[in-house]
């Protein structure tokens, strides 16, 4: 058995997993620790640009959801 490590964009993971499953390849997903995904990076950039929301209390935060 050989191990092959590939990097797959977040939006293509399901597609690649289904393809490998169809081919009979065992899959073990390994997330890169400490590297934020695209959604997290976008949220951080939004905050840096001053577009984040501020709440006076935790209750106000949860009421907004």
CORDA-V340321 format. One record per helix or strand of 2 or more residues. SS is the DSSP state (@ for helix, = for strand). FROM is the first residue (numbers start at 1). TO is the last residue. If there is no record, write none. Layout:
<<SS/FROM/TO> <SS/FROM/TO>>
This chain:
<<@/10/22> <@/38/48> <@/58/64>>
